[in-house]
Amino acid sequence: MTEKILILDFGSQYTQLIARRIRELNVYSEIVPCTKIPEITDDIKGIILSGSPFSVSQADKPAFDIEKVLNKRPLLGVCYGAQFMAQHFGGKVQPSSKREYGRAFLHILERDNALFYGVDDESQVWMSHSDTVTQLPEGFHITAKTASIDVAAYASDPGRFENPVFCIQFHPEVTHSEQGKTMLENFVVNVCGCKQTWTPESFVEETIAHLQKSIQQDKVVLGLSGGVDSSVAAILLNKAIGSNLISIFVNNGLLRKNEFESVLHSYKDMGLNVVGVDAADEFITALAGVSDPEKKRKIIGKVFIDVFERESKKLEGVKWLAQGTIYPDVIESVSVHGPSATIKSHHNVGGLPEKLHLKVIEPLRYLFKDEVRRVGETLQLKHEILHRHPFPGPGLAIRIISDITAEKVRITQEADAIFINHLKQSGWYDKVWQAGAILLPVQTVGVMGDERTYENVIALRSVNSSDGMTADWSHLPHELLAQISSDIINHVKGINRVVYDISSKPPATIEWE
């Protein structure tokens, strides 16, 4: 039984970060909407109430029945969670005279409070709230304050509850709270008694055992993309069921240069049972004349389903469809007000389970991207696959900012290959999060030799990010950019100008479409 901390999500942008910080302590954490509280089973050791964009005074705040969790396990209320607790028990929560956002310094009033073991007085914390607890309810006491608020943290009196309640009006999960991780560790380890045994090695061991028990002698089909998630899922399944896993790797004609052949070779070297399907012509034909990016995505999704369904039906005895779904995908598909109106297509591969009448297995369903990579390292997955840059599902279709032709794909592939090879040779590839070439729908005048040219423009994009939610453009050396530009213009027929994108996300996005 894997012990865990349950995080009740009230819609905060920081909820996933709470989960990540706890997992960094080698303790499993799981996020559930506050509107859908599960039974509090023995494996749940503690409960955290997240922050929220809502105010406790709003009529449309998320519905939450605190009696389902109160006194069953130690509780930690963060920001909105702290305000909710105060209001629920009869205290006062009022709008702040000004929005409290940014750095503050915590003056600890109760030095022996379990949450503050090893935390320095005047430790920096991060505030982000517009309501403030102005009066505590009976049975609670203040444990810390700041220069601007009298109740920065409070806790239940000894004996008030069978399980203690801790509440804080700041965010310990963000890096700006310099000793926030210590506070979370105090709660998770010292208060809740978690043993910190959740590691990549334990995950691999437990997951393989679970897969073997669930699948037994059945056959499984998996759609490989060449990316980290599907590759790690394939290795886990291969270790569990061996050749009963059949993986299908489809060439949609929109991959990087020579990627279909090189990735297929890598997979077979790893001992995977892989079927390579070259369907490039089908995709390019279906995309002819289409410029709208959403239409491109829908066409690519439909053709992929058609190809995958056709190839899957050639296989005998398959009862399961494996997917590389990861935890952010799962979290994004539900909200505190109930099921999300839209679920990303990669959550269910466009309805393939229903079309193929297969049961679904998702080995990575509860892992974040960085955890997937750590599991991949434990499984000794090849470096070139494990540390590949993220690549959009529609491939180069959304890096060609116009209709798709075989010639435009060739130009983009050639330019992209030169860019990526230079990053690898210079040591920059592993320093940036994602990079690629974008073919713009403009032509410009140039001079090559004694001739004037009127050809295409390539934009280079390279960004640094930890999760793709925000990103900054990579400050590549000018000398490197100059060499990349020169090589692209000299070696890629059809290109006479190269530009570099220095936009951050937000306000721009990583991809152009």
C-alpha positions, 0 to 999 in steps of 0.5 A: 500500500502506497501512503499518500497525501490527499490534496483537495483542489479549490482551483488554485494555479499553484495546486499542481506545485503543492503536489510536486513539492510533496513528491520531491520529498519521496511521498506520493500525493494525489489531487482531487477536486474539493467537490469530489472527496473520496473515502478517506482510506488507510493509505491517506496520511494527511490532507491539504486544502489548496488555495483558490481564485475564489473568495470565501464570501462568493456565493458561487464558491466551490461546494465543499463538505468539510465534515468529510475530512475534518478530524479524520487526518491532519489538515493543512489549509493553504491560503483559501483553505485557511480562510475557509476553515476560519469562516467555517468555525465562526471566525471572520474573513474580510477583504484586505485593505489592499491585495496582499501579493508578493514577498513577506517575512514570517514572524513566528509566535509559536516556536514549538509549533510542529509546522515551524521546526527548523524554520527561521524567524523572519523567513521569507514567504509568498503572499497571494490573496485578497481576503484576510482572516481578521478574527480567529474562531474559538479553539484556534490560536495564532502561530505566526504573523507578518508586518502587514497581517496579524494572522499569517498562520494559525492552528487548532488548540491542543485537544480541539480535534483528534487530528490537528489543523494547521492553516497558513495564509501564504504559499509554501509551495512556491520557491519565493517561500524560502523555507516552504519546503521545510514546512511541507516536510514538517507537515508530511513527515513529522505530523502525518508520519509519512515514511518517504519511500515513494521513489522511481525505483519503487514506482517501477516495481509496483507498476510492473506488478500492477500491469502483470496482475491487470493484463495477465496474458492479454495482448496490448497495443500502444501508439508510439510517438517517439516522445518521452511519455509513450517511450517510458510507457512502452518500456514499463509494459515491455518489462511487465508483459514482454512480446504481448505488447505490440507498439505502432509507430506511425510516420505522418510525414510531419516528423523531423528529418529522418526521425521515422527511421532513426526512432524506429531503429532505436525502439527495435534496439531496445527489444520492443515489438514495434510495427512501423507504418509509413503513412506520410502520403495519406497525411500530406494528401489530406492536408492539401490546401488547408491553412487553418491550424485547428483544421490541420489538427483535426485532419491529422487526428482523424487520419491518425485514427484511421491509420491506427485503427486499420493497423490495429485490426491486423493484430490478433487477440489484442484486448487493451489499448495503452496510452502515455497519459500523464498526470497534468492531462488527468488533472486538466480534464476535471475542475472544481465545478465538475467535469471539464467541458473539453478534454484534450484529445490525447486523453483518449486518443480521439475515441480510439478505445470505443472504436476498437472496443479495447480496455485502456491502460495508462501506466504513467497516469499519476506522474508529472513530466519530470517524474516520467524522466526519472522513471525512464532513467531508472529503466535505463532508457536511451539518453537521446529519447529520454531527453528529446525536446517536446515536439507538437503532436501535429508535428511540422504542420503547425510549424508551417504557417500556411497550407502543407505541401511536400516541398514546404515539409522538406524545407522545414525539415532541412532547416530544423535539422541544421538548427538542432544539429548545431545545438547538439554539437555546441552543447546547447541542446540539453540546456534548452527546453525546446527548439525548432524551425518555423516556415513563415508565409512570407517571401523576401528579396535576397542576393545570392552570387550575382542573382537576386532571389525571392524566397522563404523566411525561416524563424528559429524558436528556442525556449527555456521552461520547466513545464511549458506553462511559462517560457523564456526565449533562450539567449543563444550566443550570437556567434552560434546563431550566425553560423546556424543562419549561414548554414541554413541559407547556404544549404536549404534551397528555398530559404534566403532569410533567417530570423530569431524569435525573442518572445516569451510565454506569456504573452506569446505561446511556444508554438506559432499556431 
